[in-house]
Amino acid sequence: MHEAKTYFSKLLARAHTGEEIIIGKAGKPYAKLVPLSPVKERVPGIAKGAVTESFFEPLPENEFKPGNHSYVNKKGNWKNEQNDKSRYLF
């Protein structure tokens, strides 16, 4: 691990060229540096026509009532407010 800290910029450069680098700690694999996949260029207008007029209509009243919300809990699972009181709301 100490050696990886010392030569981090050189290791990043090697990973950028396509090499996968395993970093060890106490003689065991600890982390892997890999190159990022190329990012596809975004195409403007790809969703043109996908948003209909109904998107702009007001939401129904029951959307705003307590107990009618979904969220992701601490374990990363989707829950409904009615069946689980330990919640993370976004």
TORFIDREN-658394 format. One line per 4 residues: their letters; for each residue z, x, y of N, C-alpha, C. Coordinates in pm, whole numbers. Layout:
<pts>
a> Z/X/Y/Z/X/Y/Z/X/Y | ...
</pts>
This chain:
<pts>
mhea> 0/83/-119/0/0/0/0/87/126 | 80/192/126/87/280/242/-50/342/272 | -119/383/168/-250/443/186/-349/341/244 | -338/216/202/-425/112/254/-401/91/403
ktyf> -273/97/446/-242/85/588/-302/201/667 | -292/319/610/-343/438/679/-494/434/697 | -566/388/594/-712/390/597/-772/250/609 | -698/159/669/-741/19/674/-880/2/736
skll> -907/66/848/-1038/49/913/-1150/102/824 | -1127/210/752/-1229/263/660/-1249/168/542 | -1140/110/492/-1151/14/382/-1227/-111/426 | -1201/-156/547/-1275/-272/600/-1424/-242/611
arah> -1457/-121/656/-1598/-83/667/-1664/-84/529 | -1593/-35/427/-1648/-34/292/-1665/-178/240 | -1569/-264/268/-1579/-404/226/-1697/-472/297 | -1718/-436/422/-1828/-495/499/-1964/-460/440
tgee> -1972/-346/372/-2100/-307/309/-2119/-373/174 | -2020/-451/128/-2036/-526/3/-1942/-483/-108 | -1864/-381/-86/-1773/-332/-189/-1647/-419/-195 | -1598/-445/-316/-1471/-514/-334/-1363/-409/-356
iiig> -1255/-417/-280/-1150/-316/-285/-1019/-382/-325 | -958/-329/-431/-829/-379/-477/-719/-291/-418 | -620/-354/-355/-507/-282/-299/-388/-307/-392 | -319/-201/-429/-207/-213/-521/-74/-189/-454
kagk> 30/-242/-517/166/-220/-472/251/-199/-598 | 321/-89/-601/405/-54/-717/322/-46/-844 | 198/2/-832/113/21/-949/47/-105/-1002 | 59/-216/-930/-1/-342/-974/-94/-396/-865
pyak> -202/-465/-904/-291/-524/-803/-213/-619/-713 | -237/-607/-582/-161/-686/-484/-253/-772/-397 | -368/-716/-360/-462/-789/-274/-602/-735/-298 | -701/-815/-257/-840/-774/-272/-912/-793/-139
lvpl> -978/-688/-93/-1065/-698/25/-1206/-722/-25 | -1266/-828/23/-1403/-860/-17/-1484/-893/108 | -1614/-873/101/-1696/-910/218/-1704/-1062/230 | -1714/-1108/352/-1731/-1251/376/-1872/-1292/339
spvk> -1885/-1416/293/-2018/-1470/265/-2091/-1490/397 | -2221/-1473/396/-2295/-1495/521/-2277/-1639/569 | -2262/-1655/697/-2243/-1787/756/-2380/-1848/785 | -2400/-1970/736/-2526/-2038/764/-2530/-2079/910
ervp> -2645/-2067/969/-2660/-2107/1108/-2654/-2259/1118 | -2579/-2305/1215/-2565/-2449/1233/-2693/-2509/1289 | -2725/-2627/1238/-2845/-2696/1283/-2802/-2814/1370 | -2833/-2810/1500/-2795/-2922/1587/-2866/-3050/1544
giak> -2794/-3159/1553/-2853/-3290/1526/-2860/-3326/1379 | -2793/-3250/1292/-2801/-3278/1149/-2742/-3415/1114 | -2646/-3464/1193/-2583/-3594/1167/-2639/-3705/1256 | -2753/-3679/1317/-2811/-3778/1407/-2836/-3909/1332
gavt> -2787/-4017/1387/-2801/-4148/1325/-2688/-4181/1228 | -2602/-4085/1196/-2493/-4110/1102/-2378/-4185/1169 | -2365/-4173/1300/-2259/-4243/1372/-2320/-4373/1424 | -2267/-4482/1371/-2318/-4613/1411/-2235/-4669/1526
esff> -2277/-4780/1579/-2204/-4844/1689/-2064/-4884/1648 | -2042/-4911/1519/-1908/-4953/1474/-1805/-4843/1494 | -1849/-4720/1503/-1757/-4608/1527/-1684/-4626/1660 | -1749/-4687/1756/-1694/-4701/1891/-1616/-4832/1910
eplp> -1612/-4915/1808/-1537/-5041/1817/-1387/-5013/1808 | -1303/-5095/1870/-1158/-5075/1862/-1110/-5084/1717 | -1005/-5010/1687/-947/-5014/1553/-868/-5143/1535 | -855/-5191/1411/-774/-5310/1387/-627/-5284/1422
enef> -555/-5388/1458/-415/-5376/1499/-328/-5313/1391 | -356/-5342/1262/-271/-5290/1155/-280/-5138/1143 | -375/-5073/1206/-385/-4927/1205/-271/-4863/1283 | -210/-4939/1374/-107/-4883/1460/35/-4922/1418
kpgn> 49/-5001/1313/182/-5044/1269/250/-4934/1190 | 383/-4918/1206/456/-4819/1127/442/-4849/978 | 436/-4745/898/424/-4762/754/282/-4775/706 | 185/-4759/794/46/-4775/755/-31/-4646/780
hsyv> 29/-4531/748/-35/-4404/776/-36/-4316/652 | -139/-4239/636/-146/-4141/529/-123/-4004/589 | -80/-3910/507/-51/-3775/554/-54/-3680/436 | -41/-3552/464/-32/-3450/360/112/-3403/356
nkkg> 174/-3408/236/313/-3365/226/323/-3213/216 | 444/-3159/202/465/-3015/200/391/-2947/86 | 367/-3019/-23/296/-2961/-137/144/-2972/-122 | 97/-3030/-15/-46/-3042/10/-110/-3164/-54
nwkn> -29/-3261/-97/-80/-3382/-159/-88/-3496/-58 | -195/-3576/-67/-206/-3692/21/-106/-3796/-23 | -36/-3853/72/63/-3956/44/44/-4070/143 | 102/-4183/109/103/-4296/199/246/-4312/247
eqnd> 264/-4341/374/396/-4349/434/486/-4451/362 | 428/-4550/299/507/-4654/234/574/-4604/107 | 516/-4502/39/573/-4460/-89/638/-4323/-88 | 645/-4256/26/707/-4123/31/760/-4099/171
ksry> 889/-4079/184/950/-4066/316/956/-3921/365 | 934/-3820/278/932/-3681/325/791/-3647/364 | 763/-3641/492/624/-3634/533/596/-3526/635 | 473/-3484/637/416/-3400/742/307/-3483/805
lf> 321/-3518/928/214/-3592/996/136/-3495/1083 | 9/-3515/1092/-76/-3429/1174/-116/-3503/1298
</pts>
